[in-house]
Amino acid sequence: MPDGNKPSNSKRLANLRRLLSPRHVAFVGGSKLAVPIKLCLANGYAGQIWPVSPKYPDIAGLKTYPTIEALPESPDATFIAVPRDLTIDIVKSLVG
């Protein structure tokens, strides 16, 4: 019988599929996100890329979102490039 707090095997498999073949990826940080975003595009990533930064209106030519909560939906994967003291709050907002 599955534990009420643990995801089922099918849920874990679905989460792994989302991570390995994401439909959309959030990039959280500042202007230096342009490099990994451009690398994703140069390597053929065809999904949606959502830069998240409260400071910049766009990064790498893409409109930014001010917060994780402002994204159109939960991202399948997230690249986090912020100072370590901000990381825990960002991860919490991704889970919530």
N, C-alpha and C positions, 0 to 999 in steps of 0.2 A: 504494500500500500504506500503510495507516495506521501512524503512528508508535506504538510500544508504550506511550509515555508520554502520548500525547494521546488524549482521548476521541473516539470516532467521531462523525460528524455526527448520527446517531440518538440517541446518548447526550447530546450537547449540546442537541438539541431537547427531549428528555425533561426535562433539567434546567431549561431555560427554561420549559417548561410548568408544572413544579412551582413555580417562583418566581412566575409570573404568576397561577396558580390554585392556591395552596397549600391542602392539606387541613388542615394545622396550622402554626401560627406560634409560635415561642418568643420570649419577651420577656425579655431578660437585664438585670438591674439591680436597682434598689431601689424604694422606695415611689412614686417619680415615674412608674413604669411605668403607674400607674392611668390617667393621661390618655390615652396612645396606645392602651391596651387598650380603654378606653371609647369612643374614637373609632372603632376598628375595629368594635366591636359596633354603635354608632350608625349606621354606614355600611353595615350589612347583612352583615358578614363572618359566615358561618355555620359555618366550620370550627372546629377545636379551637384553643384558646389556652392555651399553657403558660408561665406566668410562672416564671422561674428566679431565685431569690434565696436565699442561705444565711441571710439575716437575718430574713426575714418569713415567717410561716406561710401568709399569703394576701395577695394584692394584687388590688384591684378585685373582691373577693368570690370570687376563684378561688384554689384551693390552689396553692401554689408548690412547685417542685422545688428541692432544694438545689444541684444541679449539672446541667450539660448531660448528663452520663453517666446521671443518674437519670431522664431523660425516657423515656417509653414506646417511642419510636423516634426516628430522626433527623428533625428538623423540616424541612419543605419551605422555610421561610423563617425568618429570625431578625432581630429588632430588638435591637440591642445598645446599651445606654445605661449605660456604666460609664466610670470614669476611663481615660484612654488607656493607662496602663501595664498595665491588665488585659486590654485588647482582644486583643492577639496571642495570649495563652493561651486566651482564649475561642474565637477563630477556630480555633486548633489543635485544641481539643476537638471542635469541630463537624466538622472534616475527619476526625479519627481515628475 
